[in-house]
Amino acid sequence: MLISKQLLLTYLYLLIYICLSSGVILYNKWVLSPKYFKFPFPITLTMIHMGFSGVVAFFLVRVFKVVAPVKMTFQLYATCVIPISAFFASSLWFGNTAYLHISVAFIQMLKALMPVATFIMAVICGTDKLRCDVFLNMVLVSIGVAISSYGEIYFNVVGTAYQVTGIFAEALRLVLTQVLLQKKGLTLNPVTSLYYIAPCRTGAVTIRVAGVLKDWILIALSTIIFPESTITGLNIIGYAIALCGVVLYNYLKVKDVRASNQLPTESTPERMTKDWKLEKQSDLFGDNVNVSGNDAVVTSFMVDEEALLLQPARFSSLKST
């Protein structure tokens, strides 16, 4: 009964994630589009986004005490937080600006380049090695996106450049986060440890599949809500080819993480039962789950940021320090 309840919660929160994520993207397009809400100010929208996120985070950490605050020095803030935040804001700004020039459907197709950008940045920064199998996957993704772009009726160079730049800014943010965390050797609190470790062990592939499903739903909805988001057969064929490369890439990365952590191959119910027992032992002995920065960043690099939604049921058992 416990396992079935956890599985139900997992898929329920994945459904909520798909709905909220798709809703935000469609709403951004509606707000920024000169045909609808007529608010063509992507920088202002990005500032509102970052400001609201900061306020919510403040209340979660300082008021509701969901997690214990990390000991943050000025040097750590200046050398780690500010650069990462700058690239995060840049990715939002470039991505929001792209809505002014290209359709939501085409934007989602271009987002298939995210693994390519991440892999390139990781190789440049020395956090990943140039491997033949991964490189071939990246070529497959690039070919798919190129075919999809060729089939775009309303292709716009400016909008495409903004979106691709935003993708590379996000990729650099991910790699920079990994590099800086490794350099500083940060120790994560229980919630952030759960954020990085739990998804890889309990369903990283599920999250990726949910993300692919969300993209297809978003493409379909955008063609209904925004008539200008016309898609062609070449769009679909190219995007399908790109997704094949993305799926293979995700499989290889998850496989690498499991191999590096030497995790035994277990079924989902077995993993969930084992994690539940470990959680109960942690509650009995009052131990907080913590991992070193190196282990955490390797996992965080492979998993989507929305992966935290997989384990909401555990928050009640976490104790702030």
C-alpha positions as CSV (number, residue, x, y, z in Angstrom):
1,M,0.0,0.0,0.0
2,L,2.9,2.3,0.8
3,I,4.6,1.7,-2.5
4,S,1.4,2.2,-4.5
5,K,0.8,5.5,-2.7
6,Q,4.3,6.7,-3.5
7,L,3.9,5.8,-7.1
8,L,0.6,7.6,-7.2
9,L,2.1,10.7,-5.7
10,T,5.0,10.5,-8.1
11,Y,2.8,10.5,-11.2
12,L,0.4,13.1,-9.7
13,Y,3.3,15.6,-9.2
14,L,4.7,14.8,-12.6
15,L,1.2,15.7,-14.0
16,I,1.2,18.9,-12.0
17,Y,4.7,19.7,-13.3
18,I,3.6,19.2,-16.9
19,C,0.6,21.4,-16.5
20,L,2.4,24.2,-14.6
21,S,5.4,24.2,-16.9
22,S,3.3,24.2,-20.0
23,G,1.0,26.9,-18.6
24,V,3.9,29.2,-17.8
25,I,5.4,28.9,-21.3
26,L,2.1,29.6,-23.0
27,Y,1.3,32.4,-20.6
28,N,4.7,34.0,-21.3
29,K,4.0,33.9,-25.0
30,W,0.6,35.4,-24.5
31,V,2.0,38.2,-22.4
32,L,4.9,39.1,-24.7
33,S,3.1,38.7,-28.0
34,P,2.2,42.0,-29.7
35,K,-1.0,40.3,-30.9
36,Y,-2.4,39.5,-27.5
37,F,-1.4,41.1,-24.1
38,K,1.0,43.4,-25.9
39,F,3.8,43.6,-23.3
40,P,7.0,43.2,-25.3
41,F,9.4,43.7,-22.5
42,P,11.3,40.5,-21.9
43,I,13.8,42.0,-19.4
44,T,11.0,43.4,-17.2
45,L,9.3,40.0,-17.3
46,T,12.5,38.3,-16.3
47,M,13.0,40.7,-13.4
48,I,9.4,40.0,-12.2
49,H,10.2,36.2,-12.5
50,M,13.4,36.5,-10.5
51,G,11.9,38.8,-7.9
52,F,9.0,36.6,-7.3
53,S,11.2,33.5,-7.0
54,G,13.4,35.4,-4.5
55,V,10.5,36.3,-2.3
56,V,9.1,32.8,-2.3
57,A,12.6,31.4,-1.5
58,F,12.9,33.9,1.3
59,F,9.7,32.8,3.0
60,L,10.5,29.1,2.6
61,V,13.9,29.5,4.2
62,R,13.5,32.3,6.7
63,V,9.9,32.3,7.6
64,F,8.5,28.8,7.2
65,K,11.9,27.1,7.9
66,V,11.5,24.5,5.2
67,V,15.2,24.2,4.9
68,A,18.1,25.5,7.0
69,P,20.0,28.4,5.4
70,V,23.4,27.7,4.0
71,K,26.3,29.5,5.7
72,M,27.1,32.1,3.0
73,T,30.1,34.4,3.1
74,F,30.5,37.4,0.9
75,Q,33.4,35.8,-1.0
76,L,31.3,32.7,-1.6
77,Y,28.4,34.8,-2.7
78,A,30.5,36.9,-5.1
79,T,32.4,34.1,-6.6
80,C,29.7,31.4,-6.9
81,V,26.2,32.8,-6.5
82,I,26.5,35.9,-8.6
83,P,28.0,34.3,-11.7
84,I,25.5,31.4,-11.6
85,S,22.6,33.9,-11.1
86,A,23.9,36.0,-14.0
87,F,23.8,33.1,-16.5
88,F,20.4,32.0,-15.1
89,A,18.9,35.5,-15.6
90,S,20.6,35.6,-19.1
91,S,19.0,32.3,-20.1
92,L,15.6,33.6,-19.0
93,W,16.0,36.9,-20.8
94,F,17.2,35.4,-24.1
95,G,14.4,32.7,-23.9
96,N,11.7,35.3,-23.2
97,T,13.0,37.5,-26.0
98,A,12.7,34.6,-28.4
99,Y,8.9,34.6,-27.9
100,L,8.7,38.0,-29.7
101,H,10.0,36.5,-32.9
102,I,9.3,32.7,-33.2
103,S,6.4,30.4,-32.3
104,V,6.1,28.3,-29.1
105,A,6.2,25.1,-31.1
106,F,9.5,26.0,-32.8
107,I,11.0,27.1,-29.5
108,Q,10.3,23.7,-28.0
109,M,11.9,22.0,-30.9
110,L,15.0,24.2,-30.5
111,K,15.2,23.2,-26.9
112,A,16.2,19.7,-28.0
113,L,19.6,21.3,-28.4
114,M,20.0,21.6,-24.7
115,P,22.0,18.3,-24.3
116,V,24.3,19.4,-27.2
117,A,25.0,22.8,-25.6
118,T,25.5,21.2,-22.2
119,F,27.9,18.6,-23.6
120,I,29.9,21.2,-25.5
121,M,30.3,23.4,-22.4
122,A,31.2,20.5,-20.2
123,V,33.9,19.4,-22.6
124,I,35.3,23.0,-22.8
125,C,35.2,23.4,-19.0
126,G,36.8,20.0,-18.5
127,T,33.9,18.5,-16.5
128,D,33.2,15.9,-19.2
129,K,35.2,13.9,-21.7
130,L,34.7,13.8,-25.5
131,R,33.2,10.4,-26.1
132,C,32.3,8.8,-29.4
133,D,28.9,7.5,-28.3
134,V,27.8,10.8,-26.8
135,F,29.2,12.7,-29.8
136,L,27.2,10.7,-32.2
137,N,24.1,11.3,-30.1
138,M,24.8,15.1,-30.3
139,V,25.2,14.8,-34.1
140,L,21.8,13.1,-34.3
141,V,20.2,15.8,-32.2
142,S,21.8,18.5,-34.3
143,I,20.6,16.9,-37.5
144,G,17.1,16.6,-36.2
145,V,17.0,20.3,-35.1
146,A,18.4,21.4,-38.5
147,I,15.7,19.4,-40.3
148,S,13.0,20.9,-38.0
149,S,14.4,24.4,-38.6
150,Y,14.4,23.9,-42.4
151,G,10.8,22.9,-42.2
152,E,9.8,26.0,-40.2
153,I,7.4,28.2,-42.3
154,Y,8.0,31.4,-40.3
155,F,11.7,30.9,-39.7
156,N,13.2,34.0,-38.0
157,V,17.0,34.3,-37.7
158,V,16.8,36.8,-34.8
159,G,14.4,34.7,-32.7
160,T,16.4,31.5,-33.4
161,A,19.6,33.3,-32.3
162,Y,18.0,34.5,-29.1
163,Q,16.7,31.0,-28.2
164,V,20.0,29.2,-29.0
165,T,21.9,31.8,-27.0
166,G,19.6,31.3,-24.1
167,I,20.1,27.5,-24.4
168,F,23.9,27.9,-24.2
169,A,23.6,30.4,-21.3
170,E,21.6,27.8,-19.4
171,A,24.1,25.1,-20.3
172,L,27.0,27.2,-19.1
173,R,25.1,27.9,-15.9
174,L,24.7,24.1,-15.2
175,V,28.4,23.5,-15.9
176,L,29.5,26.5,-13.9
177,T,27.4,25.3,-11.0
178,Q,29.2,22.0,-11.1
179,V,32.6,23.5,-11.4
180,L,32.1,26.0,-8.6
181,L,30.5,23.5,-6.2
182,Q,33.4,21.1,-6.8
183,K,35.9,23.9,-6.2
184,K,34.3,25.1,-3.0
185,G,33.4,21.6,-1.7
186,L,29.9,22.8,-0.5
187,T,27.9,20.5,1.9
188,L,24.2,20.4,1.1
189,N,21.4,20.3,3.6
190,P,18.8,17.5,3.7
191,V,16.4,19.1,1.2
192,T,19.1,20.0,-1.3
193,S,20.6,16.5,-0.9
194,L,17.2,15.0,-1.7
195,Y,17.0,17.4,-4.6
196,Y,20.1,16.0,-6.2
197,I,20.3,12.4,-5.1
198,A,16.7,11.1,-5.0
199,P,15.7,11.7,-8.6
200,C,18.7,9.8,-10.0
201,R,17.9,6.8,-7.8
202,T,14.2,6.8,-8.2
203,G,13.3,8.0,-11.6
204,A,15.5,10.2,-13.7
205,V,14.4,8.5,-16.8
206,T,10.8,9.0,-15.8
207,I,11.4,12.7,-15.5
208,R,13.0,12.8,-18.9
209,V,10.0,11.0,-20.4
210,A,7.7,13.4,-18.7
211,G,9.6,16.3,-20.2
212,V,9.3,14.8,-23.7
213,L,5.6,14.3,-23.1
214,K,5.3,17.9,-22.0
215,D,7.0,19.2,-25.1
216,W,4.7,17.3,-27.4
217,I,1.7,18.5,-25.5
218,L,3.0,22.0,-25.5
219,I,3.6,21.9,-29.3
220,A,0.0,20.6,-29.9
221,L,-1.6,23.2,-27.5
222,S,0.4,26.1,-29.0
223,T,-0.9,25.3,-32.5
224,I,-4.4,25.5,-31.1
225,I,-4.0,28.6,-28.9
226,F,-1.8,30.6,-31.2
227,P,-2.8,30.1,-34.9
228,E,0.5,31.5,-36.1
229,S,2.3,28.4,-34.6
230,T,1.9,26.4,-37.7
231,I,3.9,23.1,-37.8
232,T,4.9,21.1,-40.9
233,G,5.8,17.5,-41.6
234,L,9.5,18.4,-41.6
235,N,9.1,20.0,-38.2
236,I,7.7,16.8,-36.8
237,I,10.2,14.5,-38.5
238,G,13.2,16.7,-37.4
239,Y,11.9,17.0,-33.9
240,A,11.4,13.2,-33.7
241,I,14.9,12.6,-34.8
242,A,16.3,15.1,-32.3
243,L,14.3,13.4,-29.5
244,C,15.7,10.0,-30.4
245,G,19.2,11.5,-29.8
246,V,18.1,13.2,-26.5
247,V,16.6,9.9,-25.2
248,L,19.8,8.0,-26.0
249,Y,21.9,10.8,-24.4
250,N,19.8,10.7,-21.2
251,Y,20.1,6.9,-21.1
252,L,23.9,7.1,-21.3
253,K,24.2,9.8,-18.7
254,V,21.9,8.0,-16.2
255,K,23.8,4.8,-16.8
256,D,27.1,6.6,-16.2
257,V,25.8,8.0,-12.9
258,R,24.6,4.7,-11.7
259,A,27.9,3.0,-12.6
260,S,29.9,5.7,-10.9
261,N,27.9,5.4,-7.7
262,Q,28.0,1.6,-8.0
263,L,24.2,1.4,-7.4
264,P,22.7,-2.1,-7.8
265,T,20.1,-2.5,-10.4
266,E,16.8,-2.6,-8.5
267,S,13.2,-2.4,-9.5
268,T,11.3,0.8,-8.7
269,P,9.3,-0.8,-5.8
270,E,12.5,-2.3,-4.3
271,R,14.3,1.1,-4.4
272,M,11.3,2.9,-2.9
273,T,11.0,0.3,-0.1
274,K,14.7,0.6,0.6
275,D,14.6,4.4,0.6
276,W,11.6,4.4,2.9
277,K,13.4,2.1,5.4
278,L,16.5,4.3,5.4
279,E,14.3,7.3,6.0
280,K,12.6,5.7,9.0
281,Q,16.0,4.8,10.4
282,S,17.1,8.5,9.9
283,D,14.0,9.6,11.8
284,L,14.7,7.2,14.7
285,F,18.3,8.2,15.2
286,G,17.9,11.9,14.3
287,D,20.4,11.9,11.5
288,N,20.2,14.4,8.7
289,V,20.9,13.1,5.2
290,N,24.0,14.9,3.8
291,V,26.3,14.4,0.9
292,S,29.6,15.9,-0.1
293,G,29.6,18.6,-2.8
294,N,31.4,16.4,-5.3
295,D,28.8,13.6,-5.2
296,A,26.0,16.0,-5.4
297,V,27.1,18.0,-8.3
298,V,27.7,14.9,-10.5
299,T,24.1,14.0,-10.0
300,S,22.7,17.5,-10.4
301,F,24.4,17.8,-13.7
302,M,22.4,14.8,-15.0
303,V,18.9,15.6,-13.6
304,D,16.4,18.3,-14.5
305,E,15.8,21.0,-12.0
306,E,12.1,20.1,-11.7
307,A,13.2,16.7,-10.3
308,L,12.4,17.9,-6.8
309,L,8.8,17.3,-7.5
310,L,9.3,13.5,-7.4
311,Q,9.7,13.3,-3.7
312,P,7.4,15.8,-2.0
313,A,6.0,13.3,0.4
314,R,9.4,13.2,2.2
315,F,9.4,16.9,3.3
316,S,7.4,16.1,6.3
317,S,10.1,13.9,7.7
318,L,13.0,16.3,7.1
319,K,14.3,18.2,10.1
320,S,15.9,21.6,9.7
321,T,19.2,22.0,11.3
